[in-house]
Amino acid sequence: MKVTIIGAGAIGGLLGLKLAATGDAQVSALARGATLAALRERGWRVKQGETLTAAPVAAAHPLEDAAKLGVQDLVVIAVKGPALTQVAASVAPLLGPQTLVLPAMNGVPWWFCKGVAPFGDDTLTSVDPDGAIGAAIPQASVIGCVVHASAATPAPGLVDHKMGRGLIIGEPGGGMSERVQRLAARLERAGFDVKASENVRLDIWYKLWGNLTMNPVSAITGATIDRLLDDPLVRTFCSAAMREAAAIGAKIGCAIDQSPEDRHEVTAKLGAFKTSMLQDVEAGRPIELDALVSVVREIGQRVSVPTPNIDALLGLTRLFGRVHGLYPQ
Protein backbone atom coordinates (compact mmCIF):
# COMPACT_ATOMS: atom_id res chain seq x y z
CA MET A 1 0.00 0.00 0.00
CA LYS A 2 1.30 3.44 -0.94
CA VAL A 3 0.52 6.08 1.69
CA THR A 4 1.38 9.77 1.82
CA ILE A 5 1.01 11.89 4.95
CA ILE A 6 0.49 15.59 4.26
CA GLY A 7 1.47 17.46 7.41
CA ALA A 8 3.98 15.54 9.51
CA GLY A 9 3.16 17.20 12.81
CA ALA A 10 1.82 15.55 15.94
CA ILE A 11 -1.07 13.53 14.47
CA GLY A 12 0.47 13.12 11.02
CA GLY A 13 3.71 11.86 12.52
CA LEU A 14 1.88 9.41 14.77
CA LEU A 15 -0.14 8.00 11.86
CA GLY A 16 2.88 7.89 9.59
CA LEU A 17 5.10 5.99 11.99
CA LYS A 18 2.47 3.45 12.96
CA LEU A 19 1.52 2.74 9.35
CA ALA A 20 5.19 2.43 8.37
CA ALA A 21 5.92 0.13 11.32
CA THR A 22 3.46 -2.50 10.04
CA GLY A 23 5.95 -3.27 7.27
CA ASP A 24 3.28 -3.61 4.57
CA ALA A 25 2.98 0.06 3.60
CA GLN A 26 5.28 2.40 1.70
CA VAL A 27 4.79 5.64 3.64
CA SER A 28 5.87 9.04 2.36
CA ALA A 29 5.46 12.51 3.84
CA LEU A 30 4.98 15.98 2.42
CA ALA A 31 6.51 18.56 4.75
CA ARG A 32 8.33 21.86 4.75
CA GLY A 33 11.25 23.63 6.43
CA ALA A 34 12.73 22.19 9.60
CA THR A 35 10.23 19.31 9.66
CA LEU A 36 11.21 18.23 6.15
CA ALA A 37 14.91 18.39 7.06
CA ALA A 38 14.35 16.39 10.26
CA LEU A 39 12.37 13.67 8.46
CA ARG A 40 15.02 13.32 5.78
CA GLU A 41 17.76 13.03 8.39
CA ARG A 42 16.09 10.89 11.07
CA GLY A 43 12.82 9.50 9.64
CA TRP A 44 9.63 9.15 11.69
CA ARG A 45 10.20 9.50 15.44
CA VAL A 46 7.55 9.03 18.10
CA LYS A 47 8.23 9.25 21.83
CA GLN A 48 5.86 7.65 24.32
CA GLY A 49 7.05 7.97 27.89
CA GLU A 50 10.71 6.98 27.83
CA THR A 51 10.37 4.89 24.67
CA LEU A 52 11.45 6.33 21.31
CA THR A 53 10.36 4.53 18.14
CA ALA A 54 11.68 5.37 14.68
CA ALA A 55 10.92 4.32 11.10
CA PRO A 56 12.22 5.44 7.70
CA VAL A 57 10.19 7.76 5.50
CA ALA A 58 10.48 9.25 2.02
CA ALA A 59 10.05 12.96 2.75
CA ALA A 60 9.23 15.45 0.01
CA HIS A 61 8.35 19.13 -0.37
CA PRO A 62 4.65 19.58 -1.24
CA LEU A 63 5.18 22.07 -4.05
CA GLU A 64 8.44 20.79 -5.50
CA ASP A 65 8.30 16.99 -5.17
CA ALA A 66 4.68 15.84 -4.71
CA ALA A 67 4.30 14.71 -8.32
CA LYS A 68 7.36 12.44 -8.01
CA LEU A 69 5.56 10.28 -5.44
CA GLY A 70 2.93 9.21 -7.96
CA VAL A 71 -0.61 8.00 -7.36
CA GLN A 72 -1.23 6.78 -3.80
CA ASP A 73 -3.64 4.31 -2.25
CA LEU A 74 -4.17 6.52 0.81
CA VAL A 75 -3.52 10.21 1.39
CA VAL A 76 -3.76 11.38 5.01
CA ILE A 77 -4.20 15.15 5.44
CA ALA A 78 -3.04 16.18 8.89
CA VAL A 79 -2.23 19.87 8.49
CA LYS A 80 -3.71 22.62 10.62
CA GLY A 81 -6.85 24.16 9.16
CA PRO A 82 -5.28 27.51 8.16
CA ALA A 83 -2.72 25.69 5.99
CA LEU A 84 -5.11 23.47 4.06
CA THR A 85 -5.95 25.91 1.27
CA GLN A 86 -2.23 26.30 0.53
CA VAL A 87 -1.49 22.57 0.37
CA ALA A 88 -4.69 21.44 -1.38
CA ALA A 89 -3.13 21.80 -4.82
CA SER A 90 -0.33 19.41 -3.85
CA VAL A 91 -2.88 16.63 -3.32
CA ALA A 92 -3.90 16.39 -7.00
CA PRO A 93 -0.78 14.54 -8.30
CA LEU A 94 -1.31 11.87 -5.63
CA LEU A 95 -4.88 11.03 -6.57
CA GLY A 96 -6.13 8.22 -8.77
CA PRO A 97 -9.62 6.77 -9.22
CA GLN A 98 -9.24 4.49 -6.18
CA THR A 99 -7.23 6.80 -3.89
CA LEU A 100 -8.71 7.39 -0.44
CA VAL A 101 -8.27 10.79 1.21
CA LEU A 102 -8.44 10.78 5.01
CA PRO A 103 -8.53 14.29 6.56
CA ALA A 104 -7.29 13.74 10.12
CA MET A 105 -7.97 17.30 11.24
CA ASN A 106 -9.74 19.29 13.92
CA GLY A 107 -13.21 20.75 13.51
CA VAL A 108 -15.66 20.80 10.63
CA PRO A 109 -14.11 19.79 7.27
CA TRP A 110 -14.82 21.46 3.93
CA TRP A 111 -17.01 18.57 2.73
CA PHE A 112 -19.25 18.43 5.81
CA CYS A 113 -22.42 20.02 4.38
CA LYS A 114 -22.15 18.85 0.77
CA GLY A 115 -25.49 17.34 -0.22
CA VAL A 116 -27.11 18.37 3.08
CA ALA A 117 -30.19 20.61 3.01
CA PRO A 118 -30.19 23.59 2.73
CA PHE A 119 -26.58 23.61 1.49
CA GLY A 120 -26.70 21.39 -1.59
CA ASP A 121 -23.42 21.94 -3.44
CA ASP A 122 -22.66 25.23 -1.69
CA THR A 123 -19.21 25.71 -0.16
CA LEU A 124 -18.65 26.38 3.52
CA THR A 125 -16.83 29.67 3.07
CA SER A 126 -15.42 29.65 6.60
CA VAL A 127 -13.23 26.63 5.85
CA ASP A 128 -13.00 26.75 2.04
CA PRO A 129 -13.30 30.46 1.15
CA ASP A 130 -12.81 30.21 -2.61
CA GLY A 131 -13.76 26.56 -3.11
CA ALA A 132 -10.15 25.58 -3.88
CA ILE A 133 -10.09 22.66 -1.44
CA GLY A 134 -13.30 21.12 -2.75
CA ALA A 135 -12.08 21.61 -6.32
CA ALA A 136 -8.74 19.90 -5.63
CA ILE A 137 -10.08 16.93 -3.64
CA PRO A 138 -13.03 15.03 -5.12
CA GLN A 139 -15.79 14.32 -2.63
CA ALA A 140 -15.89 10.70 -3.81
CA SER A 141 -12.31 10.17 -2.56
CA VAL A 142 -12.95 11.39 0.98
CA ILE A 143 -13.31 9.20 4.05
CA GLY A 144 -14.44 11.14 7.13
CA CYS A 145 -12.24 10.88 10.20
CA VAL A 146 -12.27 11.81 13.88
CA VAL A 147 -9.05 11.55 15.88
CA HIS A 148 -9.11 10.86 19.60
CA ALA A 149 -5.44 11.12 20.50
CA SER A 150 -3.27 13.64 22.31
CA ALA A 151 0.18 14.37 20.92
CA ALA A 152 2.59 17.27 20.59
CA THR A 153 5.73 18.14 18.62
CA PRO A 154 8.50 19.22 21.03
CA ALA A 155 10.91 19.45 18.09
CA PRO A 156 10.58 19.29 14.29
CA GLY A 157 9.92 15.73 13.17
CA LEU A 158 9.54 14.44 16.73
CA VAL A 159 6.13 13.44 18.12
CA ASP A 160 5.40 13.14 21.83
CA HIS A 161 2.40 10.80 22.03
CA LYS A 162 0.72 11.47 25.35
CA MET A 163 -2.44 9.37 25.26
CA GLY A 164 -5.19 7.94 23.05
CA ARG A 165 -5.22 5.84 19.88
CA GLY A 166 -8.83 6.34 18.83
CA LEU A 167 -9.91 6.83 15.23
CA ILE A 168 -13.46 6.98 13.89
CA ILE A 169 -13.81 6.71 10.12
CA GLY A 170 -16.80 6.60 7.79
CA GLU A 171 -18.34 7.55 4.49
CA PRO A 172 -19.25 11.27 4.29
CA GLY A 173 -22.72 10.36 3.05
CA GLY A 174 -23.30 7.81 5.79
CA GLY A 175 -23.80 4.06 5.73
CA MET A 176 -21.13 1.38 5.67
CA SER A 177 -18.85 0.47 2.76
CA GLU A 178 -16.25 -2.17 1.97
CA ARG A 179 -13.54 0.45 1.53
CA VAL A 180 -14.15 1.86 5.02
CA GLN A 181 -14.01 -1.62 6.51
CA ARG A 182 -10.75 -2.39 4.70
CA LEU A 183 -9.18 0.86 5.85
CA ALA A 184 -10.38 0.29 9.41
CA ALA A 185 -8.72 -3.14 9.42
CA ARG A 186 -5.43 -1.69 8.20
CA LEU A 187 -5.46 1.08 10.79
CA GLU A 188 -6.20 -1.50 13.49
CA ARG A 189 -3.16 -3.51 12.38
CA ALA A 190 -1.14 -0.32 12.80
CA GLY A 191 -2.16 -0.17 16.46
CA PHE A 192 -5.14 2.20 16.49
CA ASP A 193 -8.50 1.68 18.17
CA VAL A 194 -10.76 2.10 15.15
CA LYS A 195 -14.51 2.46 14.87
CA ALA A 196 -16.09 2.21 11.43
CA SER A 197 -19.06 4.57 11.73
CA GLU A 198 -22.30 4.66 9.76
CA ASN A 199 -22.70 8.38 10.63
CA VAL A 200 -19.27 9.96 10.77
CA ARG A 201 -20.79 13.45 10.42
CA LEU A 202 -22.41 12.99 13.83
CA ASP A 203 -19.09 11.80 15.29
CA ILE A 204 -17.38 14.91 13.89
CA TRP A 205 -20.08 17.20 15.27
CA TYR A 206 -20.00 15.53 18.68
CA LYS A 207 -16.26 16.07 19.06
CA LEU A 208 -16.66 19.64 17.81
CA TRP A 209 -19.42 20.19 20.38
CA GLY A 210 -16.82 20.04 23.15
CA ASN A 211 -13.87 21.59 21.29
CA LEU A 212 -15.97 24.54 20.13
CA THR A 213 -15.69 26.13 23.58
CA MET A 214 -12.78 24.49 25.38
CA ASN A 215 -10.20 25.30 22.68
CA PRO A 216 -10.82 29.03 22.17
CA VAL A 217 -11.56 29.80 25.83
CA SER A 218 -8.33 28.11 26.87
CA ALA A 219 -6.46 29.98 24.13
CA ILE A 220 -7.57 33.44 25.24
CA THR A 221 -7.23 32.74 28.98
CA GLY A 222 -4.15 30.50 29.01
CA ALA A 223 -5.99 28.13 31.36
CA THR A 224 -5.94 24.36 31.37
CA ILE A 225 -9.25 22.52 31.05
CA ASP A 226 -9.64 21.80 34.75
CA ARG A 227 -9.51 25.51 35.58
CA LEU A 228 -12.07 26.38 32.89
CA LEU A 229 -14.54 23.84 34.22
CA ASP A 230 -13.93 24.85 37.85
CA ASP A 231 -14.99 28.44 37.15
CA PRO A 232 -18.82 28.52 37.36
CA LEU A 233 -19.22 31.59 35.13
CA VAL A 234 -16.97 30.20 32.41
CA ARG A 235 -18.65 26.80 32.64
CA THR A 236 -22.09 28.38 32.29
CA PHE A 237 -20.98 30.38 29.25
CA CYS A 238 -19.54 27.27 27.60
CA SER A 239 -22.76 25.37 28.26
CA ALA A 240 -24.81 28.13 26.62
CA ALA A 241 -22.65 28.04 23.48
CA MET A 242 -22.88 24.24 23.40
CA ARG A 243 -26.68 24.41 23.53
CA GLU A 244 -26.61 26.63 20.46
CA ALA A 245 -24.35 24.16 18.63
CA ALA A 246 -26.64 21.28 19.63
CA ALA A 247 -29.62 23.14 18.16
CA ILE A 248 -27.72 23.55 14.89
CA GLY A 249 -26.76 19.89 14.88
CA ALA A 250 -30.40 18.85 15.26
CA LYS A 251 -31.18 20.67 11.99
CA ILE A 252 -28.40 19.07 9.93
CA GLY A 253 -28.80 15.43 10.95
CA CYS A 254 -26.32 15.55 13.84
CA ALA A 255 -28.57 15.54 16.91
CA ILE A 256 -26.67 15.18 20.20
CA ASP A 257 -28.29 13.11 22.92
CA GLN A 258 -26.35 14.54 25.85
CA SER A 259 -26.42 17.67 28.01
CA PRO A 260 -23.51 20.12 28.22
CA GLU A 261 -23.11 19.26 31.91
CA ASP A 262 -22.79 15.57 31.10
CA ARG A 263 -20.10 16.40 28.56
CA HIS A 264 -18.27 18.60 31.07
CA GLU A 265 -18.14 15.69 33.51
CA VAL A 266 -16.52 13.51 30.85
CA THR A 267 -14.02 16.24 29.95
CA ALA A 268 -13.16 16.87 33.60
CA LYS A 269 -11.89 13.30 33.94
CA LEU A 270 -9.03 14.18 31.58
CA GLY A 271 -7.58 16.47 34.25
CA ALA A 272 -5.31 19.49 33.74
CA PHE A 273 -4.43 19.39 30.06
CA LYS A 274 -3.74 22.02 27.44
CA THR A 275 -5.96 22.12 24.37
CA SER A 276 -4.42 22.07 20.90
CA MET A 277 -5.34 25.73 20.40
CA LEU A 278 -3.63 26.76 23.62
CA GLN A 279 -0.54 24.83 22.52
CA ASP A 280 -0.64 26.70 19.20
CA VAL A 281 -0.86 30.05 21.00
CA GLU A 282 2.09 29.22 23.23
CA ALA A 283 4.13 28.13 20.19
CA GLY A 284 3.16 31.23 18.18
CA ARG A 285 1.32 29.19 15.52
CA PRO A 286 -1.88 30.32 13.72
CA ILE A 287 -5.02 29.25 15.57
CA GLU A 288 -7.62 26.91 14.02
CA LEU A 289 -10.51 29.22 14.77
CA ASP A 290 -12.46 28.91 11.54
CA ALA A 291 -12.88 25.12 11.54
CA LEU A 292 -13.94 25.14 15.20
CA VAL A 293 -16.03 28.29 15.64
CA SER A 294 -16.49 30.41 12.50
CA VAL A 295 -17.99 27.49 10.60
CA VAL A 296 -20.49 26.75 13.37
CA ARG A 297 -21.73 30.34 13.19
CA GLU A 298 -21.95 30.08 9.39
CA ILE A 299 -23.98 26.87 9.52
CA GLY A 300 -26.20 28.36 12.23
CA GLN A 301 -26.98 31.34 10.00
CA ARG A 302 -27.90 29.03 7.11
CA VAL A 303 -30.33 26.98 9.23
CA SER A 304 -31.72 30.03 11.12
CA VAL A 305 -30.43 29.15 14.60
CA PRO A 306 -29.42 32.24 16.66
CA THR A 307 -25.89 31.98 18.09
CA PRO A 308 -25.28 34.96 20.43
CA ASN A 309 -22.86 33.06 22.68
CA ILE A 310 -20.96 31.50 19.80
CA ASP A 311 -20.80 34.96 18.18
CA ALA A 312 -19.27 36.42 21.36
CA LEU A 313 -16.77 33.56 21.57
CA LEU A 314 -15.79 34.04 17.92
CA GLY A 315 -15.42 37.80 18.27
CA LEU A 316 -13.26 37.62 21.39
CA THR A 317 -11.00 34.85 20.08
CA ARG A 318 -10.67 36.42 16.65
CA LEU A 319 -9.61 39.73 18.17
CA PHE A 320 -7.17 37.95 20.50
CA GLY A 321 -5.69 36.12 17.50
CA ARG A 322 -5.33 39.29 15.47
CA VAL A 323 -3.69 41.24 18.30
CA HIS A 324 -1.16 38.43 18.74
CA GLY A 325 -0.58 37.87 15.01
CA LEU A 326 -2.16 34.38 15.09
CA TYR A 327 -5.23 35.06 12.92
CA PRO A 328 -5.45 37.06 9.67
CA GLN A 329 -6.56 40.69 9.78
HELIX and SHEET records of a PDB file:
HELIX    1   1 ALA A   10  ALA A   21  1                                  12    
HELIX    2   2 GLY A   33  ARG A   42  1                                  10    
HELIX    3   3 ALA A   66  LEU A   69  1                                   4    
HELIX    4   4 GLY A   81  ALA A   83  5                                   3    
HELIX    5   5 LEU A   84  VAL A   91  1                                   8    
HELIX    6   6 ALA A   92  LEU A   94  5                                   3    
HELIX    7   7 ALA A  132  ALA A  136  1                                   5    
HELIX    8   8 GLN A  139  SER A  141  5                                   3    
HELIX    9   9 GLU A  178  ARG A  189  1                                  12    
HELIX   10  10 VAL A  200  THR A  221  1                                  22    
HELIX   11  11 ILE A  225  ASP A  230  1                                   6    
HELIX   12  12 PRO A  232  LYS A  251  1                                  20    
HELIX   13  13 PRO A  260  ALA A  268  1                                   9    
HELIX   14  14 SER A  276  ALA A  283  1                                   8    
HELIX   15  15 LEU A  289  LEU A  289  1                                   1    
HELIX   16  16 ASP A  290  SER A  294  3                                   5    
HELIX   17  17 VAL A  295  ARG A  302  1                                   8    
HELIX   18  18 PRO A  308  VAL A  323  1                                  16    
SHEET    1   A 5 ALA A  58  ALA A  60  0                                        
SHEET    2   A 5 GLN A  26  LEU A  30  1                                        
SHEET    3   A 5 LYS A   2  ILE A   6  1                                        
SHEET    4   A 5 LEU A  74  ILE A  77  1                                        
SHEET    5   A 5 LEU A 100  PRO A 103  1                                        
SHEET    1   B 4 THR A  51  ALA A  55  0                                        
SHEET    2   B 4 TRP A  44  GLN A  48 -1                                        
SHEET    3   B 4 LEU A 158  GLY A 170  1                                        
SHEET    4   B 4 GLY A 144  ALA A 155 -1                                        
SHEET    1   C 4 THR A  51  ALA A  55  0                                        
SHEET    2   C 4 TRP A  44  GLN A  48 -1                                        
SHEET    3   C 4 LEU A 158  GLY A 170  1                                        
SHEET    4   C 4 ASP A 193  ALA A 196  1                                        
END                                                                             
